[in-house]
């Protein structure tokens, strides 16, 4: 029974505890609910205050922006108003100027009409005056004009001559001094010996017994030698020497080397001759290559095609008026280089143009054309610079002077070829050239006499003073120079001097 009571009490206690717990939980829940509502109300009040604040700030900023916008609108309206005023004033000014221009145009038109009328009247008066003058003088206008011009020319001839002589003398003196300084400096800096080549070569032999071996039985050996080498071998009574003659220097040198080798070997027969001549040709080709390379190296010219150097080396065996062409070209290169330095031109181009200026002479008997044209084609074919081609192509005036280096090359050619002893010419050609020079000068009217001087590099012409005036003498000198350039062939340049001398003679008794 007690257990049931205990269980009952425990059950009642549990029910009471649950009821108390539920009540406490209810009280706590109600308390929390009131607290949350309070917080919500506070948050709503804060949000309303914040909204009022933001609204007030927005209204304030809106008012400022609106005020600023109104201010800008007022400023723009003011500017537009001022611009409109300026446009109105400008339109008024343009209208006024247009009106003034229209008035000036009308005035000009009236003036043009007046001037035209005055000009027509003046032309008519001039024509009437001219006809009256022609009627009085019995001369046409052209005839009177010609007589007047002649009269003025005669009266002013002395003044013109003095002025021309003054200008010419001053310019010539200044240019002459400068040219003399440059040329004399260049010539003095280069002093090379001159070796003249001839049409024959002397070969020394150890004894005259060798002559018989060279001739061979019934002339068999000498005929074979001449046929293979293309030279003429002259065996005469000259002791210790045999002469080889040919117009081709390369053939002469090949024959000389072959003959020396045959004499040294002692076995002279047609088969051996052919073998030795072939070896001599190979040696000559090697020499040609070495000479071309040595010439370019001596002149300080680099970058040339090896084939150009090979052709250049052949000039070692070429002569022009007895002057070795390769030595002449090397000398020209040095002179051209020094002149180019003095004038501030391209030294390398000037030296290369001078060294290669006679390149065509190495092939002139094999290829058609002048040596200048052949040289141009060779340089262009093997990729030489266009500046070098322009520099070398004008040394005989076959092409115009396109660069200052072309004139330098022509000047160096004249210096090298005109030095005393540099070239050889036979007496017949020399006398014929002088005679042709004097005959060319004497072909003009009014010539009293003429003399060729300085080995044909100067011609002095004496004129008749009663036929030729001083002004006409200057024109005569120019005409003679032009005719010489056109009709005669000569190296360098020829100075033409026309002398007009007037002598007055009286006797005192």
Secondary structure, 3 states (H helix, E strand, C coil): CHHHHHHHHHHHHHHHHHHHHHHHHHHHHHHHHHHHHHHHHHHHHHHHHHHHHHHHHHHHHHHHHHHHHHHHHHHHHHHHHHHHHHHHHHHHHHHHHHHHHHHHHHHHHHHHHHHHHHHHHHHHHHHHHHHHHHHHHCCCHHHHHHHHHHHHHHHHHHHHHHHHHHHHHHHHHHHHHHHHHHHHHHHHHCCCCCCECCCEEEEECCCCHHHHHHHCHHHHHHHHHHHHHCCEEECCCCCCEEEEECCCHHHHHHHHHHHHHHHHHCCCCHHHHHHHHHHHHHHHHHHHHHHHHHHHHHHCCCCCCHHHHHHHHHHHHCEECCEEHHHHHHHHHHHHHHHHHHHCCCHHHHHHHHHCCCHHHHCCCCCCCCHHHHHHHHHHHCCCCHHHHHHHCCCCCCCCCCCHHHHHHHHHHHHHHHCCCCCCCCHHHHHHHHHHHHHHHHCCCCEEEEEEEHHHCEEEEEECCCCCCHHHHHHHHHHHHHHHHHHCCCCCCCEEEEEECCCCCCCCC
